[in-house]
Amino acid sequence: MLGKLVRFIFALLGAYLGYFLTGFGLKESSLLNLAAAVGVGFLLGFFLAGLFLQAVNRLEERLQKASLQEILSGAIGLCFGLVVAGLIILALPVTRLSGMIGNISAIVILLMSVGLSVAVALRKREELLSLLNYGRNNERNILGAKPVNAAKDRPAYKVLDTSSIIDGRIADLCQTGFLEGVLVIPGFVLAELQRIADSSDTLKRNRGRRGLDILNRMQKDPKVTVKILDKDFDDLTEVDTKLVRLARMLEAKVVTNDFNLNKVAELYGVPVLNINELANAIKPVVLPGEEMTVHIIKDGKEFGQGVAYLEDGTMIVIDGGKQYIGEELPVLVTSVLQTAAGRMIFAKPKEAVSIRASSSIS
């Protein structure tokens, strides 16, 4: 109903404009010319009404998706642009001209000033709102937290990326109580997880579905506080960059297994909790000369070697252990090698070391 009324009003305005222009331009215009001008104006007004309604609908959709920070920043930019345009119009002589040239000049200056001011305000909304002592506390309020002043009273936010969710160890880590605070799942991370789960590649699809299952498990765990944050950054395309910006806004730490994201976050001064680094840090310390019993499961790369694994996945290479594949074997650690991929332990069967020691004594 409102749309039809708007179209009718625009059509009447167009018809009146056609009548006015015809009467103004042609003092003795014929009735036929006047009718044609009125008809053209009516149709043009009806067409412009459609464009106007489309623009209003797009603006309404954009405002619904926009956050409170974006709306407030846009309003500030609009006010600033109007003030600047007024000052320019008063200062420039050309805008003081009467008639069409002065009006057009004033309109162009107004549109340019307002458009530029709003665009800059939206891009710099974090800095702008922080100057008003609003941005930081309000960004934290989007997660349901109360404004705080003291750092010790602030909730501990952890922003999770896709790799940490798919990995699955984050759920076990939360159950132990070592990882406290609020776990934030950004909407763009959840969207990426859903895209992986819908992938045509079987491996990716299974990884994505596993990540969704892990996330569902964490949400049902009463010990874990998970918040889905439906916030995006339209001016950014990379998910890693969005994660870093969100972490800076929330004063949060990023939880990840991604080496590249780890480095990007460090460049921006955002603290990172890397699950792989944690796993390497809590591996049991093994020293040369220690004894352990391992289950040899396969042969190694070199001749006669056998390979076993500890419960945490650490590889143990046993010199001369190939003949014991499938058996439990007591071994003595000879050396430990730390690599970028993890820790590797070299050992020898305890019996061989004992025989060699007894023979050397005799």
C-alpha positions as CSV (number, residue, x, y, z in Angstrom):
1,M,0.0,0.0,0.0
2,L,2.8,2.4,0.9
3,G,4.6,1.6,-2.3
4,K,1.6,2.4,-4.4
5,L,1.1,5.7,-2.6
6,V,4.8,6.6,-3.2
7,R,4.5,5.7,-6.9
8,F,1.4,7.8,-7.2
9,I,2.9,10.8,-5.5
10,F,6.1,10.6,-7.7
11,A,3.9,10.3,-10.8
12,L,1.9,13.4,-9.9
13,L,5.1,15.3,-9.2
14,G,6.5,14.2,-12.6
15,A,3.3,15.3,-14.3
16,Y,3.4,18.7,-12.6
17,L,7.1,19.1,-13.5
18,G,6.3,18.3,-17.2
19,Y,3.4,20.9,-17.1
20,F,5.7,23.5,-15.4
21,L,8.6,23.0,-17.8
22,T,6.3,23.1,-20.9
23,G,4.6,26.3,-19.7
24,F,7.9,27.8,-18.8
25,G,9.8,27.0,-22.0
26,L,7.0,27.5,-24.5
27,K,4.9,30.6,-23.8
28,E,2.4,29.6,-26.5
29,S,2.7,25.8,-26.3
30,S,-0.1,23.8,-27.8
31,L,-2.4,21.6,-25.8
32,L,-0.9,18.6,-27.5
33,N,2.6,19.5,-26.4
34,L,1.4,20.1,-22.9
35,A,-0.4,16.8,-22.7
36,A,2.7,15.0,-24.0
37,A,4.9,16.7,-21.5
38,V,2.5,15.8,-18.7
39,G,2.3,12.2,-19.8
40,V,6.1,11.9,-20.1
41,G,6.5,13.4,-16.7
42,F,3.9,11.1,-15.2
43,L,5.7,8.0,-16.6
44,L,9.1,9.3,-15.6
45,G,7.9,10.0,-12.0
46,F,6.4,6.5,-11.8
47,F,9.8,5.0,-13.0
48,L,11.8,7.1,-10.5
49,A,9.5,6.0,-7.8
50,G,10.4,2.4,-8.4
51,L,14.1,3.3,-8.2
52,F,13.5,5.2,-5.0
53,L,11.6,2.3,-3.4
54,Q,14.5,-0.1,-4.4
55,A,17.0,2.2,-2.8
56,V,14.9,2.5,0.4
57,N,14.6,-1.3,0.6
58,R,18.4,-1.8,0.2
59,L,19.0,0.9,2.8
60,E,16.7,-0.8,5.2
61,E,18.4,-4.2,4.6
62,R,21.8,-2.6,5.1
63,L,20.6,-0.9,8.4
64,Q,19.2,-4.2,9.7
65,K,22.6,-6.0,9.1
66,A,24.6,-3.0,10.4
67,S,25.8,-3.0,14.0
68,L,25.1,-0.2,16.4
69,Q,28.7,0.9,16.0
70,E,28.3,1.3,12.2
71,I,25.0,3.2,12.6
72,L,26.4,5.6,15.2
73,S,29.6,6.2,13.1
74,G,27.6,6.9,10.0
75,A,25.4,9.4,11.9
76,I,28.5,11.1,13.2
77,G,30.0,11.3,9.7
78,L,26.7,12.6,8.3
79,C,26.6,15.5,10.8
80,F,30.3,16.3,10.2
81,G,29.7,16.3,6.4
82,L,26.8,18.7,6.7
83,V,28.8,21.1,8.8
84,V,31.8,20.9,6.4
85,A,29.5,21.4,3.4
86,G,27.9,24.4,5.0
87,L,31.2,26.0,5.6
88,I,32.4,25.4,2.1
89,I,29.2,26.7,0.6
90,L,29.5,29.9,2.6
91,A,33.2,30.3,1.7
92,L,33.1,29.7,-2.1
93,P,31.8,32.6,-4.2
94,V,30.4,30.3,-6.9
95,T,27.8,28.8,-4.6
96,R,26.5,32.3,-3.8
97,L,25.4,32.8,-7.4
98,S,21.6,32.9,-7.9
99,G,19.9,30.6,-10.3
100,M,20.7,27.0,-11.4
101,I,24.5,27.2,-11.3
102,G,24.6,28.2,-7.7
103,N,22.0,25.5,-6.7
104,I,23.8,22.7,-8.6
105,S,27.2,23.7,-7.1
106,A,25.7,23.7,-3.6
107,I,24.1,20.3,-4.1
108,V,27.3,18.8,-5.5
109,I,29.4,20.1,-2.6
110,L,26.8,18.8,-0.1
111,L,26.7,15.3,-1.6
112,M,30.5,15.0,-1.9
113,S,31.1,16.2,1.6
114,V,28.5,14.0,3.2
115,G,29.5,10.9,1.2
116,L,33.2,11.3,2.0
117,S,32.6,12.0,5.7
118,V,30.3,9.0,6.1
119,A,32.7,6.7,4.2
120,V,35.7,7.7,6.4
121,A,33.6,7.5,9.6
122,L,32.6,3.9,8.8
123,R,36.1,2.8,8.0
124,K,37.5,4.4,11.1
125,R,34.6,3.5,13.4
126,E,36.8,1.7,16.0
127,E,39.1,4.7,16.5
128,L,36.2,7.2,16.3
129,L,34.1,5.4,19.0
130,S,37.1,4.9,21.2
131,L,37.6,8.7,21.2
132,L,34.1,9.0,22.5
133,N,34.9,6.5,25.3
134,Y,32.3,4.1,23.8
135,G,33.8,1.7,21.4
136,R,35.8,-0.6,23.6
137,N,33.3,-1.2,26.3
138,N,30.5,-1.5,23.8
139,E,32.3,-4.0,21.7
140,R,32.8,-6.1,24.8
141,N,29.1,-5.6,25.6
142,I,28.1,-7.4,22.4
143,L,29.1,-10.6,24.2
144,G,26.9,-9.8,27.2
145,A,29.6,-8.5,29.4
146,K,29.2,-5.5,31.6
147,P,31.4,-2.4,31.1
148,V,34.5,-2.7,33.2
149,N,37.3,-0.4,34.2
150,A,39.8,-2.5,36.0
151,A,41.7,-5.0,33.9
152,K,41.4,-7.7,36.5
153,D,37.6,-7.6,36.3
154,R,37.5,-8.1,32.5
155,P,36.2,-11.4,31.1
156,A,38.9,-13.5,29.5
157,Y,37.9,-13.9,25.9
158,K,39.4,-16.5,23.6
159,V,38.6,-16.2,19.9
160,L,38.7,-19.6,18.2
161,D,39.7,-20.1,14.6
162,T,38.6,-23.0,12.3
163,S,41.7,-25.1,12.7
164,S,41.4,-25.2,16.5
165,I,37.8,-26.3,16.3
166,I,38.4,-29.0,13.7
167,D,41.4,-30.3,15.6
168,G,39.1,-31.3,18.5
169,R,41.6,-31.1,21.3
170,I,40.2,-27.8,22.4
171,A,37.1,-29.5,23.8
172,D,39.2,-31.9,26.0
173,L,41.4,-28.9,27.1
174,C,38.3,-27.0,28.2
175,Q,37.0,-29.9,30.2
176,T,40.3,-30.0,32.2
177,G,39.7,-26.4,33.3
178,F,43.0,-25.1,32.1
179,L,41.4,-22.9,29.5
180,E,39.0,-20.5,31.2
181,G,36.9,-17.6,30.2
182,V,34.5,-17.1,27.3
183,L,35.2,-18.9,24.0
184,V,34.1,-16.7,21.1
185,I,33.2,-18.3,17.8
186,P,32.9,-15.5,15.1
187,G,30.1,-15.8,12.6
188,F,32.6,-15.8,9.7
189,V,34.5,-18.7,11.3
190,L,31.2,-20.7,11.6
191,A,30.4,-19.9,8.0
192,E,33.8,-21.2,6.9
193,L,33.3,-24.3,8.9
194,Q,29.9,-24.9,7.2
195,R,31.5,-24.4,3.8
196,I,34.1,-27.1,4.6
197,A,31.4,-29.4,5.8
198,D,29.5,-28.9,2.5
199,S,32.6,-29.5,0.4
200,S,32.6,-32.0,-2.5
201,D,36.0,-33.3,-1.2
202,T,35.4,-36.2,1.1
203,L,38.3,-35.5,3.4
204,K,37.3,-31.8,3.8
205,R,33.7,-32.7,4.3
206,N,34.6,-35.1,7.1
207,R,36.8,-32.5,8.8
208,G,34.1,-29.9,8.6
209,R,31.5,-32.2,10.0
210,R,33.8,-33.2,12.8
211,G,34.4,-29.5,13.6
212,L,30.6,-28.9,13.8
213,D,30.3,-31.9,16.1
214,I,33.1,-30.6,18.4
215,L,31.4,-27.2,18.5
216,N,28.1,-28.8,19.4
217,R,29.7,-30.8,22.1
218,M,31.4,-27.7,23.6
219,Q,28.1,-25.8,23.6
220,K,26.4,-28.6,25.6
221,D,29.2,-28.8,28.1
222,P,28.2,-26.9,31.3
223,K,31.8,-26.2,32.1
224,V,32.4,-24.3,28.9
225,T,31.0,-20.9,28.0
226,V,30.7,-20.5,24.2
227,K,29.4,-17.4,22.5
228,I,28.6,-17.2,18.8
229,L,29.4,-13.7,17.7
230,D,27.6,-12.6,14.5
231,K,29.9,-9.9,13.5
232,D,31.7,-9.4,10.3
233,F,34.1,-6.8,8.7
234,D,32.9,-5.9,5.2
235,D,36.1,-4.1,4.4
236,L,38.2,-7.3,4.9
237,T,38.2,-10.5,2.9
238,E,40.7,-12.7,4.7
239,V,39.4,-14.7,7.7
240,D,42.7,-14.5,9.5
241,T,42.7,-10.7,9.3
242,K,39.2,-10.6,10.5
243,L,40.1,-12.8,13.5
244,V,43.0,-10.5,14.4
245,R,40.9,-7.4,14.3
246,L,38.1,-9.0,16.4
247,A,40.6,-10.1,18.9
248,R,42.0,-6.6,19.2
249,M,38.6,-5.1,19.6
250,L,37.7,-7.6,22.4
251,E,41.2,-7.6,23.9
252,A,41.1,-11.3,23.5
253,K,43.6,-14.1,22.7
254,V,43.4,-16.1,19.5
255,V,43.3,-19.9,19.9
256,T,44.7,-21.6,16.8
257,N,46.8,-24.4,15.2
258,D,47.6,-22.3,12.1
259,F,51.2,-21.3,11.9
260,N,50.5,-18.4,9.5
261,L,47.7,-17.0,11.7
262,N,50.1,-17.3,14.6
263,K,52.6,-15.1,12.9
264,V,50.0,-12.5,11.7
265,A,48.6,-12.2,15.2
266,E,52.1,-11.6,16.6
267,L,52.7,-8.8,14.1
268,Y,49.6,-7.0,15.3
269,G,50.5,-7.6,19.0
270,V,47.6,-10.0,19.6
271,P,48.3,-12.9,22.1
272,V,48.1,-16.4,20.7
273,L,47.4,-19.7,22.3
274,N,48.8,-22.4,20.0
275,I,47.5,-25.8,20.8
276,N,50.4,-27.5,19.0
277,E,52.9,-25.5,21.1
278,L,51.0,-26.5,24.2
279,A,51.1,-30.2,23.3
280,N,54.8,-30.0,22.7
281,A,55.4,-28.2,26.0
282,I,53.6,-30.8,28.1
283,K,55.2,-33.8,26.5
284,P,57.1,-35.9,29.1
285,V,60.8,-35.1,29.3
286,V,62.9,-38.1,28.3
287,L,66.6,-38.1,29.0
288,P,69.3,-40.4,27.6
289,G,69.8,-43.5,29.7
290,E,66.2,-43.7,30.8
291,E,64.4,-47.0,30.4
292,M,60.9,-47.5,29.0
293,T,58.8,-50.3,27.5
294,V,57.4,-49.7,24.1
295,H,55.3,-51.6,21.5
296,I,57.1,-51.8,18.2
297,I,54.7,-51.5,15.3
298,K,56.7,-51.1,12.1
299,D,60.2,-51.0,10.7
300,G,62.2,-47.8,10.3
301,K,63.8,-46.1,7.3
302,E,67.3,-47.5,8.1
303,F,68.2,-51.2,8.1
304,G,67.2,-53.1,11.2
305,Q,65.3,-50.2,12.8
306,G,62.0,-50.5,14.5
307,V,59.5,-47.7,15.2
308,A,57.2,-47.2,18.2
309,Y,55.1,-44.3,19.5
310,L,54.3,-42.9,22.9
311,E,50.8,-42.1,23.9
312,D,51.3,-38.4,23.0
313,G,52.4,-39.4,19.5
314,T,56.2,-39.0,20.0
315,M,58.1,-41.3,17.6
316,I,60.7,-43.7,19.0
317,V,63.2,-45.2,16.7
318,I,64.8,-48.3,18.0
319,D,68.1,-49.4,16.6
320,G,67.9,-53.1,15.9
321,G,64.2,-53.3,16.8
322,K,62.9,-54.5,13.5
323,Q,63.0,-58.2,14.7
324,Y,60.7,-57.3,17.6
325,I,57.9,-55.8,15.5
326,G,54.6,-56.6,17.2
327,E,56.2,-57.1,20.6
328,E,56.6,-55.2,23.8
329,L,60.3,-54.4,24.3
330,P,62.2,-52.8,27.1
331,V,64.5,-50.1,25.6
332,L,67.1,-47.6,26.8
333,V,67.0,-44.0,25.4
334,T,70.3,-43.1,23.7
335,S,69.4,-39.6,22.4
336,V,66.5,-37.1,22.0
337,L,66.1,-34.9,18.9
338,Q,63.9,-31.8,18.9
339,T,62.7,-30.8,15.5
340,A,60.1,-28.3,14.2
341,A,57.7,-31.2,13.6
342,G,58.1,-32.3,17.2
343,R,60.3,-34.5,19.4
344,M,62.0,-37.7,18.2
345,I,63.5,-40.3,20.5
346,F,66.3,-42.8,19.6
347,A,66.7,-45.9,21.7
348,K,68.3,-49.4,21.7
349,P,66.9,-52.7,23.1
350,K,67.8,-53.1,26.7
351,E,69.1,-56.6,26.2
352,A,71.6,-55.5,23.5
353,V,72.9,-52.7,25.7
354,S,73.3,-55.1,28.7
355,I,75.1,-57.7,26.6
356,R,77.5,-55.1,25.2
357,A,78.2,-53.8,28.7
358,S,78.9,-57.2,30.2
359,S,81.2,-58.1,27.3
360,S,83.1,-54.9,27.7
361,I,83.6,-55.6,31.5
362,S,84.9,-59.1,30.8
